[in-house]
């Protein structure tokens, strides 16, 4: 724990400074968007720039060089970067949320994770796809975990699996160094191509028991690490807040799409094969209405996102537990806010006409990327809205909250 001693006296950058650094990354991400998509991964150089800017430390414990800001700061930093490029924002988001999660593990796991650097990055695949068998003071883990975004630049994996118990098994998350797994390159999608969300493969890797947390503890904000990291941010229920790592890139993509739309439409004159020839596009009422719809959709989504974060934080700060009603409300917001953000990008994409269809055009990339993001099971409107309705009517909810 040698590094931790130096962290306590470190200066903490202001929120404004961190967002300024995020904006610098966003500019580079925008310039490299085609390169990132073609490579199907964010470059090591760009991830290193994020490390140097200390952006992965936003929600990291101060004991390990972090800043212990809340999810409100995290969401804004992610959305700034994603407004430059959706894939880069997505990879940053997944990398920056996991220091919060690691902070909930037993302290020995945290020491392992941050032993070499405060800017450690983990890839994750939450589905309990792994098979674990007891072995001494730990387990032997095997399996294949898909959709591990940013895995090429990660040095650890957080992987879902079933933890054997005396009377069966319970779901949890295994913390595994990259030296224990291989990467199967099976990522070739139509959207978010630059996230490099490949498959992690493990065969009989040993995982000590202290590098495991149960899903149940994370759902209720009772991870063992909260005994050491006493800031209330770590006592927030996992599914009340962690899905923001998926929503916030969508927020940035929508902002980026509208910005690109305004920049390109503002001075463009249509040739008007049918009507409106030689008029500026910005003079068309339909175009004006589209940008208004997109702006209002983004505004509504971010108001809901920050309301949930504020109210959840107020509850844990007061020492109370976040009840099922609040957790359900937050899950509903995650999906409905995403639906609004997709609506915003759809509005401007459809108003661009054929000029936005070129593969180098930023609006079409945001359109593909945000539709890919919204297909994530955690943001699936049909599933989550049905689960919320089941809860309202006193039925057994089918889903995770």
C-alpha positions as CSV (number, residue, x, y, z in Angstrom):
1,X,0.0,0.0,0.0
2,X,3.0,2.3,-0.6
3,X,1.2,4.4,-3.2
4,X,-1.7,5.2,-0.8
5,X,0.5,7.1,1.6
6,X,1.3,9.6,-1.1
7,X,-2.3,10.0,-2.2
8,X,-3.5,11.6,1.0
9,X,-1.5,14.8,0.6
10,X,-2.2,15.1,-3.2
11,X,-3.9,18.2,-4.5
12,X,-7.5,17.5,-5.8
13,X,-8.3,19.2,-9.1
14,X,-11.4,21.3,-9.2
15,X,-14.5,20.1,-11.1
16,X,-13.9,23.0,-13.6
17,X,-10.4,21.8,-14.2
18,X,-11.4,18.2,-14.7
19,X,-14.0,19.2,-17.2
20,X,-11.5,21.4,-19.0
21,X,-9.2,18.4,-19.3
22,X,-12.2,16.3,-20.5
23,X,-12.9,18.9,-23.2
24,X,-9.3,18.6,-24.4
25,X,-9.7,14.9,-24.8
26,X,-13.0,15.5,-26.5
27,X,-11.4,17.6,-29.2
28,X,-8.8,14.9,-29.9
29,X,-11.5,12.2,-29.9
30,X,-13.5,14.2,-32.5
31,X,-10.4,14.5,-34.7
32,X,-9.7,10.8,-34.4
33,X,-13.3,9.5,-34.6
34,X,-12.8,7.8,-38.0
35,X,-9.5,6.3,-37.0
36,X,-11.0,5.0,-33.8
37,X,-14.0,3.4,-35.6
38,X,-11.7,1.9,-38.3
39,X,-9.3,0.4,-35.6
40,X,-12.4,-0.9,-33.6
41,X,-10.8,0.4,-30.4
42,X,-9.7,3.6,-28.7
43,X,-5.9,4.0,-29.2
44,X,-3.5,3.4,-26.3
45,X,-2.3,6.9,-26.8
46,X,-5.8,8.4,-26.2
47,X,-6.3,6.3,-23.1
48,X,-2.9,7.3,-21.8
49,X,-3.9,11.0,-22.3
50,X,-7.0,10.3,-20.1
51,X,-4.7,8.8,-17.5
52,X,-2.4,11.7,-17.6
53,X,-5.4,14.0,-17.2
54,X,-6.3,12.0,-14.1
55,X,-9.8,11.6,-15.4
56,X,-10.1,7.9,-14.2
57,X,-9.7,9.1,-10.6
58,X,-13.0,11.1,-10.4
59,X,-14.8,8.6,-8.2
60,X,-11.7,6.8,-6.9
61,X,-11.0,6.7,-3.1
62,X,-8.6,9.3,-1.9
63,X,-6.7,6.5,-0.1
64,X,-5.6,5.5,-3.5
65,X,-5.0,8.8,-5.2
66,X,-8.6,9.5,-6.1
67,X,-10.8,12.6,-5.8
68,X,-14.1,11.1,-4.4
69,X,-16.3,13.3,-6.5
70,X,-19.8,12.0,-7.1
71,X,-21.7,10.6,-10.0
72,X,-22.8,14.1,-11.0
73,X,-19.3,15.1,-11.9
74,X,-18.7,11.7,-13.5
75,X,-21.7,12.1,-15.8
76,X,-20.6,15.5,-17.0
77,X,-17.0,14.4,-17.7
78,X,-18.2,11.4,-19.7
79,X,-20.7,13.5,-21.7
80,X,-18.1,16.0,-22.5
81,X,-15.8,13.4,-24.0
82,X,-18.6,11.5,-25.7
83,X,-19.7,14.7,-27.4
84,X,-16.5,14.4,-29.4
85,X,-16.8,10.7,-30.2
86,X,-19.3,8.2,-28.8
87,X,-16.9,5.2,-28.7
88,X,-14.2,7.2,-26.9
89,X,-16.8,8.5,-24.4
90,X,-18.1,4.9,-23.9
91,X,-14.7,3.5,-23.2
92,X,-13.8,6.3,-20.9
93,X,-17.1,5.9,-19.0
94,X,-16.6,2.2,-18.4
95,X,-13.0,2.8,-17.3
96,X,-13.9,5.6,-15.0
97,X,-16.9,4.0,-13.2
98,X,-15.0,0.9,-12.1
99,X,-12.7,2.7,-9.5
100,X,-16.0,3.3,-7.7
101,X,-16.9,-0.4,-7.9
102,X,-13.4,-1.5,-6.9
103,X,-13.7,0.8,-3.8
104,X,-16.5,-1.5,-2.7
105,X,-14.3,-4.6,-2.7
106,X,-12.3,-5.8,0.4
107,X,-9.3,-3.6,1.0
108,X,-6.7,-6.2,0.0
109,X,-8.3,-6.3,-3.5
110,X,-8.0,-2.5,-3.7
111,X,-4.4,-2.8,-2.7
112,X,-3.8,-5.3,-5.5
113,X,-5.7,-3.2,-8.0
114,X,-3.9,0.1,-7.3
115,X,-0.5,-1.4,-6.4
116,X,1.4,-0.3,-9.5
117,X,-0.5,2.9,-10.5
118,X,-3.4,5.1,-9.4
119,X,-4.6,5.1,-13.0
120,X,-5.5,1.5,-13.3
121,X,-8.2,0.7,-15.9
122,X,-10.5,-2.4,-15.7
123,X,-12.8,-3.9,-18.4
124,X,-16.0,-5.4,-17.3
125,X,-18.6,-8.0,-18.2
126,X,-21.3,-8.2,-15.6
127,X,-23.3,-11.2,-16.8
128,X,-22.6,-14.3,-14.5
129,X,-21.0,-16.2,-17.4
130,X,-18.2,-17.7,-15.3
131,X,-18.0,-21.0,-13.6
132,X,-16.1,-21.0,-10.3
133,X,-15.0,-24.1,-8.3
134,X,-13.6,-23.8,-4.7
135,X,-9.8,-24.1,-4.4
136,X,-8.2,-23.4,-1.0
137,X,-8.9,-19.8,0.1
138,X,-10.3,-18.9,-3.3
139,X,-11.8,-20.3,-6.5
140,X,-10.8,-21.5,-10.0
141,X,-12.6,-19.4,-12.5
142,X,-13.3,-20.4,-16.2
143,X,-15.6,-18.9,-18.8
144,X,-16.1,-16.5,-21.7
145,X,-17.3,-12.9,-21.1
146,X,-18.6,-10.9,-24.0
147,X,-18.9,-7.1,-24.6
148,X,-15.8,-6.2,-22.5
149,X,-15.5,-2.6,-23.7
150,X,-12.0,-1.1,-23.7
151,X,-10.4,-4.5,-22.9
152,X,-7.4,-3.8,-25.1
153,X,-6.3,-1.0,-22.8
154,X,-7.3,-2.6,-19.5
155,X,-5.0,-4.3,-17.0
156,X,-7.8,-5.9,-14.9
157,X,-11.2,-7.5,-15.6
158,X,-14.3,-7.4,-13.4
159,X,-16.2,-10.5,-14.4
160,X,-19.6,-11.9,-13.4
161,X,-19.9,-15.4,-12.1
162,X,-21.7,-17.7,-9.7
163,X,-20.0,-18.0,-6.3
164,X,-20.4,-21.6,-4.9
165,X,-21.8,-21.6,-1.4
166,X,-22.7,-24.4,1.0
167,X,-26.3,-24.6,-0.2
168,X,-25.9,-23.6,-3.9
169,X,-24.4,-20.5,-5.6
170,X,-24.9,-16.7,-5.6
171,X,-24.0,-14.2,-8.3
172,X,-20.9,-12.0,-7.8
173,X,-18.1,-10.2,-9.5
174,X,-14.5,-11.6,-9.7
175,X,-11.6,-9.2,-10.0
176,X,-9.0,-10.7,-12.3
177,X,-5.6,-9.3,-13.7
178,X,-5.2,-9.2,-17.4
179,X,-2.3,-11.7,-17.1
180,X,-4.9,-14.4,-16.3
181,X,-7.1,-13.9,-19.4
182,X,-6.9,-13.8,-23.2
183,X,-8.9,-11.6,-25.6
184,X,-11.0,-13.1,-28.4
185,X,-11.5,-10.4,-31.1
186,X,-15.1,-10.9,-32.2
187,X,-16.2,-7.2,-32.2
188,X,-17.4,-5.9,-35.6
189,X,-20.7,-4.0,-35.0
190,X,-22.5,-1.2,-36.9
191,X,-22.3,1.2,-34.0
192,X,-19.9,1.9,-31.1
193,X,-17.3,0.0,-33.2
194,X,-14.4,1.9,-31.6
195,X,-15.2,0.5,-28.1
196,X,-13.4,-2.7,-28.8
197,X,-16.0,-4.6,-26.8
198,X,-14.4,-8.0,-27.3
199,X,-14.6,-11.3,-25.4
200,X,-12.5,-12.2,-22.4
201,X,-11.6,-15.9,-22.1
202,X,-10.3,-17.6,-18.9
203,X,-9.4,-21.2,-18.1
204,X,-8.9,-22.2,-14.5
205,X,-7.5,-18.9,-13.2
206,X,-7.1,-18.7,-9.5
207,X,-9.1,-15.9,-7.8
208,X,-8.6,-15.4,-4.0
209,X,-11.8,-14.9,-2.1
210,X,-10.9,-11.3,-1.2
211,X,-11.1,-10.4,-4.8
212,X,-14.8,-11.2,-5.0
213,X,-17.9,-9.2,-4.1
214,X,-21.5,-10.5,-4.1
215,X,-24.1,-9.0,-6.3
216,X,-26.4,-8.8,-3.3
217,X,-24.0,-6.6,-1.4
218,X,-23.5,-4.3,-4.4
219,X,-27.3,-4.0,-4.9
220,X,-27.8,-2.7,-1.4
221,X,-24.7,-0.5,-1.1
222,X,-23.1,-2.8,1.5
223,X,-19.8,-3.7,-0.3
224,X,-17.1,-4.7,2.2
225,X,-15.0,-1.7,1.0
226,X,-17.4,0.7,2.6
227,X,-15.8,-0.1,6.0
228,X,-12.6,1.6,4.7
229,X,-13.9,4.1,2.2
230,X,-16.4,5.9,4.4
231,X,-17.5,8.5,1.9
232,X,-21.3,7.9,1.4
233,X,-20.9,7.8,-2.4
234,X,-19.8,4.2,-2.0
235,X,-22.9,3.2,-0.2
236,X,-25.2,3.9,-3.1
237,X,-26.9,0.8,-4.5
238,X,-25.1,-0.4,-7.6
239,X,-28.1,-0.4,-10.0
240,X,-29.3,3.0,-8.8
241,X,-26.2,4.7,-10.1
242,X,-23.8,2.5,-12.2
243,X,-26.1,2.4,-15.3
244,X,-25.3,6.1,-15.6
245,X,-22.0,4.9,-17.1
246,X,-24.2,3.8,-20.1
247,X,-26.6,6.8,-20.1
248,X,-23.9,9.5,-19.8
249,X,-22.2,8.6,-23.1
250,X,-25.6,8.8,-24.8
251,X,-26.0,12.2,-23.3
252,X,-22.7,13.3,-24.8
253,X,-23.5,11.8,-28.2
254,X,-26.8,13.7,-28.3
255,X,-25.1,16.9,-27.4
256,X,-22.4,16.3,-30.0
257,X,-24.9,15.5,-32.7
258,X,-26.9,18.7,-32.2
259,X,-23.7,20.7,-32.1
260,X,-22.5,19.2,-35.4
261,X,-26.0,19.7,-36.9
262,X,-26.0,23.4,-36.0
263,X,-22.5,24.0,-37.3
264,X,-23.2,22.3,-40.6
265,X,-26.7,23.4,-41.3
266,X,-26.3,27.0,-40.2
267,X,-24.5,28.1,-43.4
268,X,-25.6,25.4,-45.8
269,X,-27.7,26.3,-48.8
270,X,-29.9,23.6,-50.3
271,X,-29.9,22.9,-54.1
272,X,-33.6,22.0,-53.8
273,X,-34.3,19.5,-56.5
274,X,-38.0,19.6,-55.5
275,X,-38.5,22.8,-53.5
276,X,-36.6,25.4,-51.6
277,X,-33.6,25.7,-53.9
278,X,-30.9,28.2,-53.0
279,X,-32.3,28.8,-49.5
280,X,-30.3,28.4,-46.3
281,X,-31.4,25.3,-44.5
282,X,-31.6,27.2,-41.2
283,X,-34.5,29.2,-42.7
284,X,-36.7,26.1,-43.1
285,X,-39.3,25.8,-40.3
286,X,-38.9,22.1,-40.3
287,X,-35.2,22.3,-39.6
288,X,-35.8,24.9,-36.8
289,X,-38.4,22.6,-35.3
290,X,-36.0,19.6,-35.4
291,X,-33.3,21.4,-33.5
292,X,-35.9,22.6,-30.9
293,X,-37.1,19.1,-30.4
294,X,-33.6,17.7,-30.0
295,X,-32.6,20.4,-27.6
296,X,-35.8,19.9,-25.4
297,X,-35.2,16.1,-25.4
298,X,-31.7,16.5,-24.2
299,X,-32.7,19.1,-21.6
300,X,-35.5,16.8,-20.3
301,X,-33.1,13.8,-20.1
302,X,-30.3,15.6,-18.2
303,X,-32.8,17.1,-15.8
304,X,-34.1,13.6,-14.9
305,X,-30.5,12.2,-14.7
306,X,-29.3,14.8,-12.3
307,X,-32.5,14.8,-10.2
308,X,-32.0,11.1,-9.6
309,X,-28.3,11.5,-8.7
310,X,-29.0,14.4,-6.4
311,X,-31.8,12.7,-4.5
312,X,-30.0,9.3,-4.3
313,X,-26.9,11.1,-2.9
314,X,-29.0,13.1,-0.4
315,X,-30.5,9.8,1.0
316,X,-27.1,8.1,1.5
317,X,-25.5,11.3,2.9
318,X,-28.3,11.3,5.6
319,X,-27.3,7.8,6.6
320,X,-30.5,6.2,5.2
321,X,-30.9,3.3,2.8
322,X,-32.2,3.8,-0.8
323,X,-35.5,2.0,-0.9
324,X,-36.9,-0.1,-3.7
325,X,-39.2,2.6,-4.9
326,X,-36.2,5.0,-5.5
327,X,-34.2,2.2,-7.1
328,X,-37.0,1.4,-9.5
329,X,-37.5,5.1,-10.3
330,X,-33.8,5.4,-11.1
331,X,-33.9,2.4,-13.4
332,X,-36.9,3.8,-15.2
333,X,-35.0,7.1,-15.7
334,X,-32.0,5.4,-17.1
335,X,-34.0,3.9,-19.9
336,X,-36.4,6.8,-20.5
337,X,-33.6,9.3,-20.6
338,X,-31.9,7.2,-23.1
339,X,-35.1,7.0,-25.2
340,X,-35.2,10.8,-25.2
341,X,-31.6,11.1,-26.2
342,X,-32.1,8.7,-29.1
343,X,-35.1,10.8,-30.1
344,X,-32.9,13.9,-30.1
345,X,-30.3,12.4,-32.4
346,X,-33.0,10.9,-34.7
347,X,-34.5,14.4,-35.1
348,X,-31.3,16.0,-36.4
349,X,-30.2,13.1,-38.4
350,X,-33.4,12.9,-40.3
351,X,-33.2,16.7,-41.0
352,X,-29.7,16.5,-42.5
353,X,-30.8,14.7,-45.6
354,X,-28.4,12.8,-47.9
355,X,-25.4,14.9,-46.8
356,X,-25.3,13.1,-43.5
357,X,-25.0,9.6,-45.0
358,X,-21.2,9.7,-45.7
359,X,-19.3,7.5,-43.3
360,X,-17.0,10.4,-42.3
361,X,-20.0,12.6,-41.3
362,X,-20.2,13.0,-37.5
363,X,-24.0,13.1,-37.3
364,X,-24.4,9.7,-38.9
365,X,-21.8,8.2,-36.6
366,X,-23.6,9.7,-33.5
367,X,-26.8,8.2,-34.9
368,X,-25.3,4.7,-35.3
369,X,-23.5,4.9,-31.9
370,X,-26.5,6.1,-29.9
371,X,-28.7,3.4,-31.4
372,X,-26.0,0.8,-30.5
373,X,-25.9,2.2,-26.9
374,X,-29.7,2.1,-26.5
375,X,-29.6,-1.6,-27.4
376,X,-27.7,-2.5,-24.2
377,X,-29.9,-4.7,-22.1
378,X,-29.6,-2.3,-19.1
379,X,-31.1,0.4,-21.2
380,X,-33.8,-1.7,-22.9
381,X,-37.0,0.3,-22.5
382,X,-39.4,-2.6,-23.0
383,X,-37.8,-4.7,-20.3
384,X,-37.3,-2.0,-17.7
385,X,-40.6,-0.3,-18.2
386,X,-42.4,-3.6,-17.8
387,X,-40.4,-4.3,-14.6
388,X,-41.4,-0.9,-13.3
389,X,-45.1,-1.5,-14.1
390,X,-44.9,-4.9,-12.4
391,X,-43.6,-3.1,-9.3
392,X,-46.3,-0.5,-9.4
393,X,-49.1,-3.1,-9.6
394,X,-47.6,-5.2,-6.7
395,X,-46.4,-8.0,-8.9
396,X,-43.0,-9.7,-8.7
397,X,-40.6,-7.5,-10.8
398,X,-38.9,-9.4,-13.6
399,X,-35.5,-7.8,-13.8
400,X,-32.6,-6.2,-11.8
401,X,-32.9,-3.1,-9.7
